[in-house]
Amino acid sequence: MVLDRESGTVLGRRMAQPIVRVLMISGVLLSAACVGPLQQWGEETTFHPKTTSFDPSTLKQEQVAVLNAVGGFGLEGYAHQVSRSLSSALNQRPTPIKSLPVHDALNRINREGLTEEYAGMVSDYVRTGILNRVGLEKIGRALHVAYVFQPSLASFSQSMSGRFSLLGLRLLQTRITTLRLTLQLWDTRTGEIVWESSSEATLAGEDVREFRIPFDEIARRLWSHMLDDLLMGLPVE
């Protein structure tokens, strides 16, 4: 009887050990869930020199319009979201920029009867990378602006992979978001690109819950870094 009791005690301890481990792991994961997702950010931005004829300080006095974004194949549905995130980034600048949001710009273009002109200009831009000077000048007069921002979405992807599972449930996962954007500033009077920049970011988030990284959050962060270069040297107000 003594041997049986001792054997049962040893067996009970052995069975308890895996249960304790599971409870400890579960506790750690639940604690991580309370803290929130861990994120890693990687970014690469390319700047092109401004044209010598362009003075960035003019953007503090003259309104600049944000045009509808263009996107690669399969990304057309993000166009308005890309442009709206740019307008948001412009409004949040410490150095004020007087900007005309994309929805106001499109409304004015439509009211002025330039819808076909604008559509043709954008179509040519997708093929050639050039905003036709004649069309651009008409758009500039209709919007009462000397400069327009042309944003582009080159790529956007999100993927998810499980890193830890317990009893068939995926408890820890990694979400990876990659976004590549391009921004050009065009002079509507001369048809010249006076400044441009492109940037790519990768954001990886570890979480124990279902979690999607907001598109606007990443886009605004990229726009902000690009605009830092455009407005470099201007006093903060």
Secondary structure as the mmCIF struct_conf table of DSSP 4:
data_model
#
loop_
_struct_conf.conf_type_id
_struct_conf.id
_struct_conf.beg_label_comp_id
_struct_conf.beg_label_asym_id
_struct_conf.beg_label_seq_id
_struct_conf.end_label_comp_id
_struct_conf.end_label_asym_id
_struct_conf.end_label_seq_id
HELX_RH_AL_P HELX_RH_AL_P1 VAL A 2 VAL A 35
STRN STRN1 LEU A 38 HIS A 48
HELX_LH_PP_P HELX_LH_PP_P1 PRO A 49 THR A 51
TURN_TY1_P TURN_TY1_P1 THR A 52 SER A 53
HELX_RH_3T_P HELX_RH_3T_P1 PRO A 56 LYS A 60
TURN_TY1_P TURN_TY1_P2 GLN A 61 GLN A 61
BEND BEND1 GLU A 62 GLU A 62
STRN STRN2 VAL A 64 VAL A 66
HELX_LH_PP_P HELX_LH_PP_P2 LEU A 67 ALA A 69
STRN STRN3 VAL A 70 GLY A 71
TURN_TY1_P TURN_TY1_P3 PHE A 73 GLY A 74
HELX_RH_3T_P HELX_RH_3T_P2 GLU A 76 TYR A 78
HELX_RH_AL_P HELX_RH_AL_P2 ALA A 79 ASN A 91
TURN_TY1_P TURN_TY1_P4 GLN A 92 GLN A 92
BEND BEND2 PRO A 94 THR A 95
STRN STRN4 SER A 99 LEU A 100
HELX_RH_AL_P HELX_RH_AL_P3 VAL A 102 ARG A 111
TURN_TY1_P TURN_TY1_P5 GLU A 112 GLY A 113
HELX_RH_AL_P HELX_RH_AL_P4 THR A 115 THR A 128
BEND BEND3 GLY A 129 GLY A 129
HELX_RH_AL_P HELX_RH_AL_P5 ARG A 133 LEU A 143
TURN_TY1_P TURN_TY1_P6 HIS A 144 HIS A 144
BEND BEND4 ALA A 146 ALA A 146
STRN STRN5 TYR A 147 LEU A 166
TURN_TY1_P TURN_TY1_P7 LEU A 167 GLY A 168
STRN STRN6 LEU A 169 ASP A 187
TURN_TY1_P TURN_TY1_P8 THR A 188 GLY A 191
STRN STRN7 GLU A 192 ASP A 207
BEND BEND5 VAL A 208 ARG A 209
HELX_RH_AL_P HELX_RH_AL_P6 PHE A 215 LEU A 230
TURN_TY1_P TURN_TY1_P9 LEU A 231 GLY A 233
HELX_LH_PP_P HELX_LH_PP_P3 LEU A 234 VAL A 236
#
